[in-house]
Amino acid sequence: MRNYFRFIPNLISLIRISLVIPIVLNLLSGKYIFALILFAIASLSDAIDGFLARFFKWQTDLGKILDPVADKLLMIGSITALWLNQVVPLSVFIIFVLRDLLILLGAAFEMSITEKTPSPNLIGKITTTFQIIYILVLIIFEIFNVNINVQIFHILIGFISLLSLISYFRWWLNNNFIKQNA
């Protein structure tokens, strides 16, 4: 019976993926309250599926792929909608999307040459947490029509996201080229 439960985290990741389109559509149509609720549910589901997988040892090969893909789809979809609504500057949009796409491509390449699924590093997890908070704050500001200069938030999230990308790139270079040539 326990084997059936180990797919619960995967089911949660699939639910998170299914929430991406409604989140994006609500953001694009300016229905920020609905978008906030759905985005918060999707963000919490990330923590829940990760906890269940680790605590109960319900990790699966499928989950190692589904979870990061769900995260990337949620982040890219949300930041794209916020950029299209002119809530997020182009520079932040580019950094978010570039980071997530390069991490996905790097992971796909890593899996093709080593047949191992790469795990997120600590700075990657911290970055995702900050990106979630950033999006939540921006949506809340839109709901309450908060009219303050959020430029420092844009700069900070851009810096953190770039730092994360550099961290992943260094790790990838070190594990795929430097160690092999040493």
C-alpha positions in Angstrom: 0.0 0.0 0.0 2.9 2.4 0.8 4.0 2.3 -2.8 0.8 4.2 -3.9 1.5 7.0 -1.4 4.9 7.7 -2.9 3.2 9.3 -5.9 1.4 11.9 -3.8 4.3 14.4 -4.3 4.1 13.8 -8.1 0.4 14.4 -8.0 0.9 17.7 -6.1 3.5 18.8 -8.7 1.0 18.0 -11.5 -1.6 20.1 -9.7 0.9 22.9 -9.5 1.5 22.6 -13.2 -2.2 22.7 -13.9 -2.5 26.0 -11.9 0.0 27.8 -14.1 -2.5 28.7 -16.9 -5.3 29.9 -14.5 -2.7 32.0 -12.6 -1.3 33.5 -15.9 -4.8 34.2 -17.3 -5.9 35.9 -14.0 -2.8 38.0 -13.9 -3.2 39.0 -17.5 -6.8 40.0 -17.0 -6.0 42.0 -13.9 -7.9 39.6 -11.5 -5.1 39.9 -9.0 -7.0 38.5 -6.0 -7.7 35.2 -7.8 -4.2 35.1 -9.1 -2.8 35.7 -5.6 -4.9 32.9 -4.2 -3.9 30.4 -6.9 -0.2 31.5 -6.8 -0.1 31.1 -3.0 -1.6 27.6 -3.3 0.9 26.7 -6.0 3.8 28.0 -3.9 2.6 26.2 -0.8 2.3 23.0 -2.9 6.0 23.2 -3.7 6.9 23.2 0.0 4.4 20.4 0.7 5.5 18.0 -2.1 9.1 18.5 -1.2 8.4 17.9 2.5 6.4 14.7 1.8 9.0 13.4 -0.6 11.9 13.9 1.8 10.2 13.1 5.1 8.5 9.9 4.0 11.2 9.0 1.4 8.7 9.2 -1.4 11.1 10.5 -3.9 10.7 9.2 -7.5 12.6 9.7 -10.7 9.5 11.3 -12.1 9.3 13.6 -9.2 12.9 14.7 -9.6 11.9 16.0 -13.0 8.3 17.1 -12.4 9.0 19.3 -9.3 11.6 21.6 -10.9 9.6 21.8 -14.2 6.5 22.8 -12.2 8.6 25.5 -10.4 10.0 26.8 -13.6 6.6 26.9 -15.4 5.1 28.7 -12.4 7.9 31.3 -12.2 8.2 31.9 -16.0 4.4 32.1 -16.5 3.9 34.4 -13.6 6.8 36.8 -14.3 5.8 36.9 -18.0 2.3 37.9 -17.2 3.5 40.5 -14.7 5.9 41.9 -17.3 3.2 42.0 -20.0 1.1 44.0 -17.4 4.1 46.3 -17.0 4.4 45.4 -13.3 7.9 44.0 -13.8 10.7 45.7 -15.8 12.1 44.0 -18.9 15.5 43.4 -17.2 14.0 41.4 -14.4 11.8 39.4 -16.8 14.9 38.5 -18.9 16.9 37.5 -15.8 14.1 35.3 -14.5 13.4 33.6 -17.8 17.1 33.3 -18.7 18.0 31.8 -15.3 15.2 29.2 -15.4 15.7 28.2 -19.0 19.4 27.8 -18.6 19.0 25.8 -15.4 16.5 23.5 -17.3 18.8 23.2 -20.3 21.8 22.5 -18.0 19.8 19.9 -16.1 18.7 18.2 -19.3 22.3 18.2 -20.6 23.5 16.8 -17.2 20.9 14.0 -17.3 21.9 13.1 -20.9 25.6 12.7 -20.2 25.5 11.3 -16.6 22.0 9.7 -16.5 21.7 11.4 -13.0 19.0 14.0 -12.1 20.8 17.1 -10.7 19.5 18.4 -7.4 18.9 22.0 -6.7 21.6 23.7 -4.6 21.0 25.8 -1.5 21.3 29.2 -3.3 18.8 27.9 -5.9 16.3 27.0 -3.3 16.8 30.4 -1.6 16.5 32.2 -4.9 13.2 30.4 -5.7 11.9 31.4 -2.2 12.8 35.0 -2.8 11.3 34.9 -6.3 8.0 33.6 -4.9 8.0 36.3 -2.2 8.8 38.9 -4.9 5.9 37.8 -7.1 3.5 37.6 -4.1 4.5 41.2 -3.0 4.0 42.6 -6.5 0.6 41.0 -6.8 -0.4 42.3 -3.3 0.8 45.8 -4.3 -1.4 45.6 -7.4 -4.4 44.5 -5.4 -4.1 47.3 -2.9 -2.8 49.8 -5.5 0.3 50.5 -3.5 2.1 53.2 -5.2 5.7 53.1 -3.9 9.0 52.9 -5.8 9.8 49.1 -5.9 13.0 49.7 -7.9 15.1 48.3 -5.0 13.0 45.1 -5.1 13.6 44.7 -8.8 17.4 45.3 -8.4 17.6 42.9 -5.4 15.7 40.0 -7.1 17.7 40.5 -10.3 21.0 40.3 -8.4 19.9 37.2 -6.4 18.7 35.5 -9.6 22.0 36.3 -11.4 24.0 35.0 -8.4 22.0 31.8 -8.5 22.6 31.4 -12.2 26.3 31.9 -11.7 26.3 29.4 -8.9 24.7 26.8 -11.0 27.0 27.5 -13.9 30.1 27.2 -11.7 28.9 23.9 -10.3 28.1 22.6 -13.8 31.5 23.6 -15.2 33.3 22.1 -12.1 31.4 18.8 -12.2 31.4 18.3 -16.0 34.7 19.7 -17.3 37.2 20.7 -14.6 37.0 17.5 -12.5 37.1 15.3 -15.6 40.2 17.1 -17.0 42.1 17.1 -13.7 
